[in-house]
Amino acid sequence: MNLVFIYGPPAVGKTTIGRELAALTGYRFFYNHLTVPAAKAIFPDSQEPHPNPAYTQLLHSLRLTGLEAAAAAGLDTIFTIAYSGAVDDPFITRIVDVFESHGGKVHFAELHAPEDELFRHVAEPEREALHMGKMTDPKRLQALLETRNMFCTVPYSNVLKLDTSKIKPRQAAQKIIEKFGLATQISTNKNKDNEMSEKNEDHAVLDELSGFLKAYERAANSRVFAKVDPFIATDASFWFTNGMFNGKVAIKKAFEDTWKTIENESYSISNVQWIFSDRQTASCTYTFKSDGIVDGRRQTYEGKGTNILARIDGKWQIVHEHLSK
C-alpha cells in the first residue's frame, strides 16, 4: 500500500498532476481542497495567510480521518497539501505514522515553480470553476508567500522534486510513477472496484466541465476579453451568426464587436447536453440566450450552441464553438 504525498505552494499544479497520477495508477485521489467546504461551513471567515487556528485544526482532523480510513482499508492513495515548513511537520508525521502502522509506504513529491508562474496560474478560470476553496486572488498569494516558507522540503529522504514550469502534468505523473515504482499498481482486471473508480472519474470530469462552462459564461458577461481569453485555444475556430472567425485575434474582434452592438447584454447558457467526454476531449450542445439593448430597444436572441473542448497543457479550452439561431 502506498501514499503519494504531493506538496508545494498554491497554483503550482498539485491537483492537476494528482488527477493525472490517479488516472494512470487507479489510486484514490484525496486532495486537500475536498475538506475545505466542510471546514468553511463552520468557520466561513477564516482565510490564508492567517487562518483561524480552530479552522486549521478542523482541516487537519478531517484530512487525517480520511487518510486513516484509506490506510485501514489498504487503499493506495494520493494526497496533496501546501506545505509550509515546521508548522506542518507534526501533521505530516501523523500521516506517515498512520500509513506505516498499516504496513504502507509514503512517497513525497515536491512541486515548485518560479513565483511569476504561480501568479499567472492562481487567477486562472479553472481554479475558480472548481468551487473548492482554492486560492484565486494574487494578493492573497502574495501575502502567503511573504509570511510562509512555501518552498521548503519535507524532512524526509528520497523526495522527488519537480519544476512544473518545465514539465507537463502527464509527464510529471509519469516521473512520479518511475521514481517510486508505482506502475505495478495498475490493474488490468475489470473488477467491481475498478468499475466504480471509472464511474467516479467520469462524474468528476463532467463536474469539471460543467464548472468550466459556467466560468466561461461569467467571463463572457464581464464584457472584458482578457477574462474570456484563457478559455479559448490559440488556434480555435468560432462560427457565429454573422460569420466564421479563426484564431484569437479574429475571435477577440468578434466578441468586442458584439459587445459594442448589444448594450447591457446578459448572456446565458442552459440545457447543456454532454455528447462525449473523457479526460482529454469533450463536446456539448446547449441553448444560449442573449438579452440586451440594440439601437435603443431591448432585444432577445436565442439559439443552439455546440462546443468542442480539449485539455491543453492540463487545462480545458474551447477549440470550436458554433452558435446558430
C-alpha positions as protocol buffer text, in pm:
chain_id: "A"
residue {
  index: 1
  type: MET
  ca { x: 0 y: 0 z: 0 }
}
residue {
  index: 2
  type: ASN
  ca { x: 133 y: 342 z: -99 }
}
residue {
  index: 3
  type: LEU
  ca { x: 59 y: 702 z: -15 }
}
residue {
  index: 4
  type: VAL
  ca { x: 188 y: 954 z: -269 }
}
residue {
  index: 5
  type: PHE
  ca { x: 219 y: 1283 z: -84 }
}
residue {
  index: 6
  type: ILE
  ca { x: 229 y: 1573 z: -335 }
}
residue {
  index: 7
  type: TYR
  ca { x: 310 y: 1914 z: -187 }
}
residue {
  index: 8
  type: GLY
  ca { x: 403 y: 2264 z: -297 }
}
residue {
  index: 9
  type: PRO
  ca { x: 277 y: 2625 z: -297 }
}
residue {
  index: 10
  type: PRO
  ca { x: -68 y: 2726 z: -424 }
}
residue {
  index: 11
  type: ALA
  ca { x: -115 y: 2724 z: -805 }
}
residue {
  index: 12
  type: VAL
  ca { x: 188 y: 2501 z: -866 }
}
residue {
  index: 13
  type: GLY
  ca { x: -24 y: 2221 z: -1016 }
}
residue {
  index: 14
  type: LYS
  ca { x: -82 y: 1975 z: -732 }
}
residue {
  index: 15
  type: THR
  ca { x: -443 y: 1896 z: -820 }
}
residue {
  index: 16
  type: THR
  ca { x: -379 y: 1870 z: -1194 }
}
residue {
  index: 17
  type: ILE
  ca { x: -83 y: 1636 z: -1151 }
}
residue {
  index: 18
  type: GLY
  ca { x: -265 y: 1438 z: -882 }
}
residue {
  index: 19
  type: ARG
  ca { x: -552 y: 1375 z: -1122 }
}
residue {
  index: 20
  type: GLU
  ca { x: -314 y: 1262 z: -1394 }
}
residue {
  index: 21
  type: LEU
  ca { x: -142 y: 1029 z: -1149 }
}
residue {
  index: 22
  type: ALA
  ca { x: -475 y: 887 z: -1032 }
}
residue {
  index: 23
  type: ALA
  ca { x: -580 y: 823 z: -1392 }
}
residue {
  index: 24
  type: LEU
  ca { x: -256 y: 635 z: -1461 }
}
residue {
  index: 25
  type: THR
  ca { x: -244 y: 431 z: -1141 }
}
residue {
  index: 26
  type: GLY
  ca { x: -602 y: 390 z: -1025 }
}
residue {
  index: 27
  type: TYR
  ca { x: -506 y: 533 z: -683 }
}
residue {
  index: 28
  type: ARG
  ca { x: -768 y: 714 z: -471 }
}
residue {
  index: 29
  type: PHE
  ca { x: -720 y: 1091 z: -506 }
}
residue {
  index: 30
  type: PHE
  ca { x: -787 y: 1262 z: -173 }
}
residue {
  index: 31
  type: TYR
  ca { x: -674 y: 1615 z: -247 }
}
residue {
  index: 32
  type: ASN
  ca { x: -664 y: 1874 z: 30 }
}
residue {
  index: 33
  type: HIS
  ca { x: -936 y: 2104 z: -107 }
}
residue {
  index: 34
  type: LEU
  ca { x: -1202 y: 1835 z: -69 }
}
residue {
  index: 35
  type: THR
  ca { x: -1215 y: 1918 z: 301 }
}
residue {
  index: 36
  type: VAL
  ca { x: -1224 y: 2298 z: 266 }
}
residue {
  index: 37
  type: PRO
  ca { x: -1601 y: 2340 z: 205 }
}
residue {
  index: 38
  type: ALA
  ca { x: -1678 y: 2135 z: 517 }
}
residue {
  index: 39
  type: ALA
  ca { x: -1441 y: 2342 z: 732 }
}
residue {
  index: 40
  type: LYS
  ca { x: -1567 y: 2668 z: 578 }
}
residue {
  index: 41
  type: ALA
  ca { x: -1921 y: 2573 z: 676 }
}
residue {
  index: 42
  type: ILE
  ca { x: -1808 y: 2601 z: 1039 }
}
residue {
  index: 43
  type: PHE
  ca { x: -1554 y: 2885 z: 1002 }
}
residue {
  index: 44
  type: PRO
  ca { x: -1666 y: 3081 z: 693 }
}
residue {
  index: 45
  type: ASP
  ca { x: -1448 y: 3386 z: 764 }
}
residue {
  index: 46
  type: SER
  ca { x: -1116 y: 3204 z: 803 }
}
residue {
  index: 47
  type: GLN
  ca { x: -867 y: 3285 z: 525 }
}
residue {
  index: 48
  type: GLU
  ca { x: -500 y: 3249 z: 447 }
}
residue {
  index: 49
  type: PRO
  ca { x: -239 y: 3365 z: 526 }
}
residue {
  index: 50
  type: HIS
  ca { x: -370 y: 3399 z: 885 }
}
residue {
  index: 51
  type: PRO
  ca { x: -643 y: 3138 z: 928 }
}
residue {
  index: 52
  type: ASN
  ca { x: -834 y: 3080 z: 1249 }
}
residue {
  index: 53
  type: PRO
  ca { x: -635 y: 2815 z: 1445 }
}
residue {
  index: 54
  type: ALA
  ca { x: -959 y: 2625 z: 1510 }
}
residue {
  index: 55
  type: TYR
  ca { x: -1023 y: 2618 z: 1134 }
}
residue {
  index: 56
  type: THR
  ca { x: -675 y: 2475 z: 1070 }
}
residue {
  index: 57
  type: GLN
  ca { x: -725 y: 2215 z: 1343 }
}
residue {
  index: 58
  type: LEU
  ca { x: -1057 y: 2112 z: 1188 }
}
residue {
  index: 59
  type: LEU
  ca { x: -899 y: 2081 z: 843 }
}
residue {
  index: 60
  type: HIS
  ca { x: -623 y: 1860 z: 982 }
}
residue {
  index: 61
  type: SER
  ca { x: -878 y: 1645 z: 1163 }
}
residue {
  index: 62
  type: LEU
  ca { x: -1092 y: 1597 z: 851 }
}
residue {
  index: 63
  type: ARG
  ca { x: -792 y: 1514 z: 635 }
}
residue {
  index: 64
  type: LEU
  ca { x: -638 y: 1276 z: 886 }
}
residue {
  index: 65
  type: THR
  ca { x: -970 y: 1095 z: 930 }
}
residue {
  index: 66
  type: GLY
  ca { x: -995 y: 1041 z: 555 }
}
residue {
  index: 67
  type: LEU
  ca { x: -637 y: 919 z: 529 }
}
residue {
  index: 68
  type: GLU
  ca { x: -680 y: 688 z: 829 }
}
residue {
  index: 69
  type: ALA
  ca { x: -981 y: 531 z: 659 }
}
residue {
  index: 70
  type: ALA
  ca { x: -783 y: 480 z: 337 }
}
residue {
  index: 71
  type: ALA
  ca { x: -491 y: 323 z: 523 }
}
residue {
  index: 72
  type: ALA
  ca { x: -716 y: 95 z: 728 }
}
residue {
  index: 73
  type: ALA
  ca { x: -881 y: -25 z: 405 }
}
residue {
  index: 74
  type: GLY
  ca { x: -543 y: -84 z: 242 }
}
residue {
  index: 75
  type: LEU
  ca { x: -610 y: 165 z: -38 }
}
residue {
  index: 76
  type: ASP
  ca { x: -332 y: 321 z: -243 }
}
residue {
  index: 77
  type: THR
  ca { x: -389 y: 695 z: -210 }
}
residue {
  index: 78
  type: ILE
  ca { x: -271 y: 1031 z: -341 }
}
residue {
  index: 79
  type: PHE
  ca { x: -281 y: 1332 z: -107 }
}
residue {
  index: 80
  type: THR
  ca { x: -193 y: 1697 z: -169 }
}
residue {
  index: 81
  type: ILE
  ca { x: -109 y: 1986 z: 59 }
}
residue {
  index: 82
  type: ALA
  ca { x: 50 y: 2332 z: 51 }
}
residue {
  index: 83
  type: TYR
  ca { x: 340 y: 2253 z: 288 }
}
residue {
  index: 84
  type: SER
  ca { x: 487 y: 2550 z: 478 }
}
residue {
  index: 85
  type: GLY
  ca { x: 768 y: 2408 z: 687 }
}
residue {
  index: 86
  type: ALA
  ca { x: 799 y: 2322 z: 1053 }
}
residue {
  index: 87
  type: VAL
  ca { x: 446 y: 2437 z: 1137 }
}
residue {
  index: 88
  type: ASP
  ca { x: 309 y: 2149 z: 928 }
}
residue {
  index: 89
  type: ASP
  ca { x: 560 y: 1883 z: 1037 }
}
residue {
  index: 90
  type: PRO
  ca { x: 354 y: 1740 z: 1329 }
}
residue {
  index: 91
  type: PHE
  ca { x: 56 y: 1688 z: 1095 }
}
residue {
  index: 92
  type: ILE
  ca { x: 274 y: 1518 z: 833 }
}
residue {
  index: 93
  type: THR
  ca { x: 434 y: 1296 z: 1097 }
}
residue {
  index: 94
  type: ARG
  ca { x: 86 y: 1175 z: 1200 }
}
residue {
  index: 95
  type: ILE
  ca { x: 2 y: 1092 z: 838 }
}
residue {
  index: 96
  type: VAL
  ca { x: 325 y: 897 z: 790 }
}
residue {
  index: 97
  type: ASP
  ca { x: 269 y: 710 z: 1118 }
}
residue {
  index: 98
  type: VAL
  ca { x: -85 y: 615 z: 1011 }
}
residue {
  index: 99
  type: PHE
  ca { x: 21 y: 463 z: 679 }
}
residue {
  index: 100
  type: GLU
  ca { x: 333 y: 295 z: 812 }
}
residue {
  index: 101
  type: SER
  ca { x: 137 y: 143 z: 1103 }
}
residue {
  index: 102
  type: HIS
  ca { x: -79 y: -31 z: 840 }
}
residue {
  index: 103
  type: GLY
  ca { x: 226 y: -158 z: 652 }
}
residue {
  index: 104
  type: GLY
  ca { x: 220 y: 116 z: 390 }
}
residue {
  index: 105
  type: LYS
  ca { x: 488 y: 337 z: 238 }
}
residue {
  index: 106
  type: VAL
  ca { x: 480 y: 716 z: 198 }
}
residue {
  index: 107
  type: HIS
  ca { x: 644 y: 877 z: -106 }
}
residue {
  index: 108
  type: PHE
  ca { x: 697 y: 1252 z: -127 }
}
residue {
  index: 109
  type: ALA
  ca { x: 680 y: 1457 z: -449 }
}
residue {
  index: 110
  type: GLU
  ca { x: 772 y: 1825 z: -416 }
}
residue {
  index: 111
  type: LEU
  ca { x: 638 y: 2063 z: -682 }
}
residue {
  index: 112
  type: HIS
  ca { x: 788 y: 2406 z: -734 }
}
residue {
  index: 113
  type: ALA
  ca { x: 784 y: 2680 z: -996 }
}
residue {
  index: 114
  type: PRO
  ca { x: 904 y: 3042 z: -1029 }
}
residue {
  index: 115
  type: GLU
  ca { x: 680 y: 3289 z: -848 }
}
residue {
  index: 116
  type: ASP
  ca { x: 574 y: 3460 z: -1171 }
}
residue {
  index: 117
  type: GLU
  ca { x: 433 y: 3123 z: -1288 }
}
residue {
  index: 118
  type: LEU
  ca { x: 236 y: 3088 z: -964 }
}
residue {
  index: 119
  type: PHE
  ca { x: 85 y: 3434 z: -1006 }
}
residue {
  index: 120
  type: ARG
  ca { x: -1 y: 3355 z: -1368 }
}
residue {
  index: 121
  type: HIS
  ca { x: -184 y: 3036 z: -1270 }
}
residue {
  index: 122
  type: VAL
  ca { x: -354 y: 3145 z: -947 }
}
residue {
  index: 123
  type: ALA
  ca { x: -624 y: 3353 z: -1118 }
}
residue {
  index: 124
  type: GLU
  ca { x: -699 y: 3106 z: -1399 }
}
residue {
  index: 125
  type: PRO
  ca { x: -1071 y: 3038 z: -1450 }
}
residue {
  index: 126
  type: GLU
  ca { x: -1030 y: 2663 z: -1395 }
}
residue {
  index: 127
  type: ARG
  ca { x: -936 y: 2722 z: -1029 }
}
residue {
  index: 128
  type: GLU
  ca { x: -1244 y: 2934 z: -963 }
}
residue {
  index: 129
  type: ALA
  ca { x: -1464 y: 2691 z: -1154 }
}
residue {
  index: 130
  type: LEU
  ca { x: -1384 y: 2411 z: -908 }
}
residue {
  index: 131
  type: HIS
  ca { x: -1558 y: 2597 z: -622 }
}
residue {
  index: 132
  type: MET
  ca { x: -1341 y: 2406 z: -373 }
}
residue {
  index: 133
  type: GLY
  ca { x: -1187 y: 2692 z: -177 }
}
residue {
  index: 134
  type: LYS
  ca { x: -880 y: 2720 z: -396 }
}
residue {
  index: 135
  type: MET
  ca { x: -685 y: 3044 z: -368 }
}
residue {
  index: 136
  type: THR
  ca { x: -766 y: 3264 z: -670 }
}
residue {
  index: 137
  type: ASP
  ca { x: -657 y: 3609 z: -552 }
}
residue {
  index: 138
  type: PRO
  ca { x: -300 y: 3714 z: -643 }
}
residue {
  index: 139
  type: LYS
  ca { x: -293 y: 3950 z: -343 }
}
residue {
  index: 140
  type: ARG
  ca { x: -368 y: 3664 z: -105 }
}
residue {
  index: 141
  type: LEU
  ca { x: -99 y: 3456 z: -274 }
}
residue {
  index: 142
  type: GLN
  ca { x: 150 y: 3742 z: -232 }
}
residue {
  index: 143
  type: ALA
  ca { x: 66 y: 3769 z: 137 }
}
residue {
  index: 144
  type: LEU
  ca { x: 104 y: 3394 z: 184 }
}
residue {
  index: 145
  type: LEU
  ca { x: 442 y: 3382 z: 12 }
}
residue {
  index: 146
  type: GLU
  ca { x: 562 y: 3674 z: 225 }
}
residue {
  index: 147
  type: THR
  ca { x: 456 y: 3518 z: 555 }
}
residue {
  index: 148
  type: ARG
  ca { x: 511 y: 3144 z: 498 }
}
residue {
  index: 149
  type: ASN
  ca { x: 804 y: 2938 z: 372 }
}
residue {
  index: 150
  type: MET
  ca { x: 620 y: 2771 z: 83 }
}
residue {
  index: 151
  type: PHE
  ca { x: 933 y: 2646 z: -97 }
}
residue {
  index: 152
  type: CYS
  ca { x: 1087 y: 2427 z: 172 }
}
residue {
  index: 153
  type: THR
  ca { x: 1138 y: 2049 z: 162 }
}
residue {
  index: 154
  type: VAL
  ca { x: 979 y: 1799 z: 399 }
}
residue {
  index: 155
  type: PRO
  ca { x: 1223 y: 1642 z: 649 }
}
residue {
  index: 156
  type: TYR
  ca { x: 1219 y: 1301 z: 480 }
}
residue {
  index: 157
  type: SER
  ca { x: 1461 y: 1128 z: 245 }
}
residue {
  index: 158
  type: ASN
  ca { x: 1412 y: 1028 z: -117 }
}
residue {
  index: 159
  type: VAL
  ca { x: 1196 y: 1329 z: -209 }
}
residue {
  index: 160
  type: LEU
  ca { x: 1124 y: 1372 z: -581 }
}
residue {
  index: 161
  type: LYS
  ca { x: 1146 y: 1740 z: -681 }
}
residue {
  index: 162
  type: LEU
  ca { x: 975 y: 1864 z: -999 }
}
residue {
  index: 163
  type: ASP
  ca { x: 970 y: 2212 z: -1157 }
}
residue {
  index: 164
  type: THR
  ca { x: 619 y: 2233 z: -1301 }
}
residue {
  index: 165
  type: SER
  ca { x: 712 y: 2526 z: -1524 }
}
residue {
  index: 166
  type: LYS
  ca { x: 934 y: 2290 z: -1726 }
}
residue {
  index: 167
  type: ILE
  ca { x: 720 y: 1978 z: -1745 }
}
residue {
  index: 168
  type: LYS
  ca { x: 361 y: 1895 z: -1842 }
}
residue {
  index: 169
  type: PRO
  ca { x: 124 y: 1741 z: -1588 }
}
residue {
  index: 170
  type: ARG
  ca { x: 113 y: 1397 z: -1754 }
}
residue {
  index: 171
  type: GLN
  ca { x: 495 y: 1391 z: -1773 }
}
residue {
  index: 172
  type: ALA
  ca { x: 518 y: 1484 z: -1405 }
}
residue {
  index: 173
  type: ALA
  ca { x: 284 y: 1199 z: -1316 }
}
residue {
  index: 174
  type: GLN
  ca { x: 497 y: 959 z: -1520 }
}
residue {
  index: 175
  type: LYS
  ca { x: 810 y: 1071 z: -1335 }
}
residue {
  index: 176
  type: ILE
  ca { x: 641 y: 1006 z: -1000 }
}
residue {
  index: 177
  type: ILE
  ca { x: 547 y: 657 z: -1119 }
}
residue {
  index: 178
  type: GLU
  ca { x: 902 y: 585 z: -1237 }
}
residue {
  index: 179
  type: LYS
  ca { x: 1066 y: 726 z: -922 }
}
residue {
  index: 180
  type: PHE
  ca { x: 859 y: 524 z: -677 }
}
residue {
  index: 181
  type: GLY
  ca { x: 786 y: 216 z: -889 }
}
residue {
  index: 182
  type: LEU
  ca { x: 411 y: 273 z: -895 }
}
residue {
  index: 183
  type: ALA
  ca { x: 346 y: 136 z: -1243 }
}
residue {
  index: 184
  type: THR
  ca { x: 291 y: -212 z: -1099 }
}
residue {
  index: 185
  type: GLN
  ca { x: -14 y: -77 z: -916 }
}
residue {
  index: 186
  type: ILE
  ca { x: -213 y: -54 z: -1241 }
}
residue {
  index: 187
  type: SER
  ca { x: -457 y: -342 z: -1260 }
}
residue {
  index: 188
  type: THR
  ca { x: -590 y: -479 z: -1585 }
}
residue {
  index: 189
  type: ASN
  ca { x: -872 y: -666 z: -1412 }
}
residue {
  index: 190
  type: LYS
  ca { x: -1216 y: -518 z: -1464 }
}
residue {
  index: 191
  type: ASN
  ca { x: -1335 y: -588 z: -1113 }
}
residue {
  index: 192
  type: LYS
  ca { x: -1616 y: -401 z: -944 }
}
residue {
  index: 193
  type: ASP
  ca { x: -1382 y: -169 z: -762 }
}
residue {
  index: 194
  type: ASN
  ca { x: -1220 y: -53 z: -1086 }
}
residue {
  index: 195
  type: GLU
  ca { x: -1559 y: -6 z: -1248 }
}
residue {
  index: 196
  type: MET
  ca { x: -1671 y: 212 z: -958 }
}
residue {
  index: 197
  type: SER
  ca { x: -1348 y: 410 z: -982 }
}
residue {
  index: 198
  type: GLU
  ca { x: -1408 y: 471 z: -1351 }
}
residue {
  index: 199
  type: LYS
  ca { x: -1763 y: 588 z: -1284 }
}
residue {
  index: 200
  type: ASN
  ca { x: -1641 y: 827 z: -1016 }
}
residue {
  index: 201
  type: GLU
  ca { x: -1379 y: 958 z: -1256 }
}
residue {
  index: 202
  type: ASP
  ca { x: -1645 y: 1013 z: -1524 }
}
residue {
  index: 203
  type: HIS
  ca { x: -1856 y: 1211 z: -1279 }
}
residue {
  index: 204
  type: ALA
  ca { x: -1552 y: 1417 z: -1174 }
}
residue {
  index: 205
  type: VAL
  ca { x: -1475 y: 1505 z: -1536 }
}
residue {
  index: 206
  type: LEU
  ca { x: -1834 y: 1612 z: -1602 }
}
residue {
  index: 207
  type: ASP
  ca { x: -1835 y: 1825 z: -1286 }
}
residue {
  index: 208
  type: GLU
  ca { x: -1513 y: 1986 z: -1400 }
}
residue {
  index: 209
  type: LEU
  ca { x: -1651 y: 2053 z: -1750 }
}
residue {
  index: 210
  type: SER
  ca { x: -1975 y: 2197 z: -1612 }
}
residue {
  index: 211
  type: GLY
  ca { x: -1777 y: 2429 z: -1387 }
}
residue {
  index: 212
  type: PHE
  ca { x: -1565 y: 2534 z: -1684 }
}
residue {
  index: 213
  type: LEU
  ca { x: -1874 y: 2622 z: -1889 }
}
residue {
  index: 214
  type: LYS
  ca { x: -2024 y: 2823 z: -1602 }
}
residue {
  index: 215
  type: ALA
  ca { x: -1699 y: 3015 z: -1558 }
}
residue {
  index: 216
  type: TYR
  ca { x: -1689 y: 3079 z: -1935 }
}
residue {
  index: 217
  type: GLU
  ca { x: -2043 y: 3219 z: -1916 }
}
residue {
  index: 218
  type: ARG
  ca { x: -1939 y: 3454 z: -1633 }
}
residue {
  index: 219
  type: ALA
  ca { x: -1632 y: 3566 z: -1828 }
}
residue {
  index: 220
  type: ALA
  ca { x: -1844 y: 3642 z: -2136 }
}
residue {
  index: 221
  type: ASN
  ca { x: -2077 y: 3853 z: -1921 }
}
residue {
  index: 222
  type: SER
  ca { x: -1782 y: 4054 z: -1791 }
}
residue {
  index: 223
  type: ARG
  ca { x: -1750 y: 4204 z: -2144 }
}
residue {
  index: 224
  type: VAL
  ca { x: -1372 y: 4204 z: -2096 }
}
residue {
  index: 225
  type: PHE
  ca { x: -1193 y: 3980 z: -2344 }
}
residue {
  index: 226
  type: ALA
  ca { x: -890 y: 3937 z: -2118 }
}
residue {
  index: 227
  type: LYS
  ca { x: -1120 y: 3733 z: -1892 }
}
residue {
  index: 228
  type: VAL
  ca { x: -1254 y: 3528 z: -2185 }
}
residue {
  index: 229
  type: ASP
  ca { x: -913 y: 3468 z: -2340 }
}
residue {
  index: 230
  type: PRO
  ca { x: -796 y: 3182 z: -2108 }
}
residue {
  index: 231
  type: PHE
  ca { x: -1098 y: 2974 z: -2207 }
}
residue {
  index: 232
  type: ILE
  ca { x: -1015 y: 2976 z: -2579 }
}
residue {
  index: 233
  type: ALA
  ca { x: -744 y: 2776 z: -2757 }
}
residue {
  index: 234
  type: THR
  ca { x: -491 y: 2972 z: -2960 }
}
residue {
  index: 235
  type: ASP
  ca { x: -600 y: 2823 z: -3293 }
}
residue {
  index: 236
  type: ALA
  ca { x: -971 y: 2797 z: -3211 }
}
residue {
  index: 237
  type: SER
  ca { x: -1246 y: 2836 z: -3471 }
}
residue {
  index: 238
  type: PHE
  ca { x: -1570 y: 3015 z: -3379 }
}
residue {
  index: 239
  type: TRP
  ca { x: -1880 y: 3022 z: -3600 }
}
residue {
  index: 240
  type: PHE
  ca { x: -2126 y: 3293 z: -3501 }
}
residue {
  index: 241
  type: THR
  ca { x: -2447 y: 3401 z: -3674 }
}
residue {
  index: 242
  type: ASN
  ca { x: -2250 y: 3673 z: -3855 }
}
residue {
  index: 243
  type: GLY
  ca { x: -1960 y: 3462 z: -3982 }
}
residue {
  index: 244
  type: MET
  ca { x: -1662 y: 3240 z: -3904 }
}
residue {
  index: 245
  type: PHE
  ca { x: -1363 y: 3358 z: -3701 }
}
residue {
  index: 246
  type: ASN
  ca { x: -1034 y: 3170 z: -3682 }
}
residue {
  index: 247
  type: GLY
  ca { x: -767 y: 3237 z: -3420 }
}
residue {
  index: 248
  type: LYS
  ca { x: -758 y: 3455 z: -3109 }
}
residue {
  index: 249
  type: VAL
  ca { x: -724 y: 3790 z: -3290 }
}
residue {
  index: 250
  type: ALA
  ca { x: -1032 y: 3737 z: -3506 }
}
residue {
  index: 251
  type: ILE
  ca { x: -1233 y: 3588 z: -3218 }
}
residue {
  index: 252
  type: LYS
  ca { x: -1145 y: 3881 z: -2991 }
}
residue {
  index: 253
  type: LYS
  ca { x: -1268 y: 4128 z: -3254 }
}
residue {
  index: 254
  type: ALA
  ca { x: -1592 y: 3930 z: -3296 }
}
residue {
  index: 255
  type: PHE
  ca { x: -1659 y: 3940 z: -2921 }
}
residue {
  index: 256
  type: GLU
  ca { x: -1581 y: 4309 z: -2892 }
}
residue {
  index: 257
  type: ASP
  ca { x: -1792 y: 4398 z: -3197 }
}
residue {
  index: 258
  type: THR
  ca { x: -2084 y: 4210 z: -3041 }
}
residue {
  index: 259
  type: TRP
  ca { x: -2042 y: 4393 z: -2710 }
}
residue {
  index: 260
  type: LYS
  ca { x: -2047 y: 4727 z: -2894 }
}
residue {
  index: 261
  type: THR
  ca { x: -2364 y: 4630 z: -3079 }
}
residue {
  index: 262
  type: ILE
  ca { x: -2554 y: 4491 z: -2779 }
}
residue {
  index: 263
  type: GLU
  ca { x: -2552 y: 4718 z: -2473 }
}
residue {
  index: 264
  type: ASN
  ca { x: -2608 y: 4585 z: -2121 }
}
residue {
  index: 265
  type: GLU
  ca { x: -2612 y: 4231 z: -2255 }
}
residue {
  index: 266
  type: SER
  ca { x: -2691 y: 3933 z: -2035 }
}
residue {
  index: 267
  type: TYR
  ca { x: -2564 y: 3608 z: -2189 }
}
residue {
  index: 268
  type: SER
  ca { x: -2670 y: 3271 z: -2054 }
}
residue {
  index: 269
  type: ILE
  ca { x: -2612 y: 2903 z: -2131 }
}
residue {
  index: 270
  type: SER
  ca { x: -2870 y: 2638 z: -2039 }
}
residue {
  index: 271
  type: ASN
  ca { x: -2991 y: 2287 z: -2126 }
}
residue {
  index: 272
  type: VAL
  ca { x: -2633 y: 2161 z: -2159 }
}
residue {
  index: 273
  type: GLN
  ca { x: -2601 y: 1810 z: -2303 }
}
residue {
  index: 274
  type: TRP
  ca { x: -2257 y: 1648 z: -2299 }
}
residue {
  index: 275
  type: ILE
  ca { x: -2236 y: 1435 z: -2613 }
}
residue {
  index: 276
  type: PHE
  ca { x: -1890 y: 1298 z: -2537 }
}
residue {
  index: 277
  type: SER
  ca { x: -1632 y: 1347 z: -2265 }
}
residue {
  index: 278
  type: ASP
  ca { x: -1315 y: 1189 z: -2140 }
}
residue {
  index: 279
  type: ARG
  ca { x: -1010 y: 1329 z: -1965 }
}
residue {
  index: 280
  type: GLN
  ca { x: -874 y: 1496 z: -2280 }
}
residue {
  index: 281
  type: THR
  ca { x: -1165 y: 1595 z: -2506 }
}
residue {
  index: 282
  type: ALA
  ca { x: -1534 y: 1679 z: -2477 }
}
residue {
  index: 283
  type: SER
  ca { x: -1823 y: 1811 z: -2681 }
}
residue {
  index: 284
  type: CYS
  ca { x: -2161 y: 1951 z: -2582 }
}
residue {
  index: 285
  type: THR
  ca { x: -2472 y: 2120 z: -2713 }
}
residue {
  index: 286
  type: TYR
  ca { x: -2670 y: 2386 z: -2529 }
}
residue {
  index: 287
  type: THR
  ca { x: -2923 y: 2665 z: -2557 }
}
residue {
  index: 288
  type: PHE
  ca { x: -2784 y: 3017 z: -2547 }
}
residue {
  index: 289
  type: LYS
  ca { x: -2977 y: 3336 z: -2477 }
}
residue {
  index: 290
  type: SER
  ca { x: -2864 y: 3696 z: -2530 }
}
residue {
  index: 291
  type: ASP
  ca { x: -3071 y: 3978 z: -2386 }
}
residue {
  index: 292
  type: GLY
  ca { x: -2970 y: 4344 z: -2430 }
}
residue {
  index: 293
  type: ILE
  ca { x: -3024 y: 4684 z: -2587 }
}
residue {
  index: 294
  type: VAL
  ca { x: -2977 y: 4716 z: -2964 }
}
residue {
  index: 295
  type: ASP
  ca { x: -3035 y: 5055 z: -3127 }
}
residue {
  index: 296
  type: GLY
  ca { x: -3218 y: 5172 z: -2819 }
}
residue {
  index: 297
  type: ARG
  ca { x: -3455 y: 4874 z: -2800 }
}
residue {
  index: 298
  type: ARG
  ca { x: -3440 y: 4566 z: -2582 }
}
residue {
  index: 299
  type: GLN
  ca { x: -3395 y: 4254 z: -2790 }
}
residue {
  index: 300
  type: THR
  ca { x: -3362 y: 3888 z: -2701 }
}
residue {
  index: 301
  type: TYR
  ca { x: -3186 y: 3626 z: -2913 }
}
residue {
  index: 302
  type: GLU
  ca { x: -3198 y: 3252 z: -2853 }
}
residue {
  index: 303
  type: GLY
  ca { x: -3032 y: 2969 z: -3037 }
}
residue {
  index: 304
  type: LYS
  ca { x: -2836 y: 2647 z: -3021 }
}
residue {
  index: 305
  type: GLY
  ca { x: -2469 y: 2622 z: -2940 }
}
residue {
  index: 306
  type: THR
  ca { x: -2213 y: 2348 z: -2993 }
}
residue {
  index: 307
  type: ASN
  ca { x: -1872 y: 2348 z: -2826 }
}
residue {
  index: 308
  type: ILE
  ca { x: -1572 y: 2118 z: -2863 }
}
residue {
  index: 309
  type: LEU
  ca { x: -1321 y: 2130 z: -2579 }
}
residue {
  index: 310
  type: ALA
  ca { x: -973 y: 1988 z: -2535 }
}
residue {
  index: 311
  type: ARG
  ca { x: -740 y: 1966 z: -2236 }
}
residue {
  index: 312
  type: ILE
  ca { x: -433 y: 2162 z: -2344 }
}
residue {
  index: 313
  type: ASP
  ca { x: -132 y: 2165 z: -2109 }
}
residue {
  index: 314
  type: GLY
  ca { x: -357 y: 2036 z: -1831 }
}
residue {
  index: 315
  type: LYS
  ca { x: -633 y: 2298 z: -1878 }
}
residue {
  index: 316
  type: TRP
  ca { x: -965 y: 2282 z: -2061 }
}
residue {
  index: 317
  type: GLN
  ca { x: -1000 y: 2519 z: -2358 }
}
residue {
  index: 318
  type: ILE
  ca { x: -1257 y: 2567 z: -2634 }
}
residue {
  index: 319
  type: VAL
  ca { x: -1123 y: 2467 z: -2974 }
}
residue {
  index: 320
  type: HIS
  ca { x: -1451 y: 2517 z: -3161 }
}
residue {
  index: 321
  type: GLU
  ca { x: -1776 y: 2699 z: -3092 }
}
residue {
  index: 322
  type: HIS
  ca { x: -2078 y: 2718 z: -3323 }
}
residue {
  index: 323
  type: LEU
  ca { x: -2377 y: 2938 z: -3242 }
}
residue {
  index: 324
  type: SER
  ca { x: -2687 y: 2939 z: -3461 }
}
residue {
  index: 325
  type: LYS
  ca { x: -3038 y: 3079 z: -3428 }
}
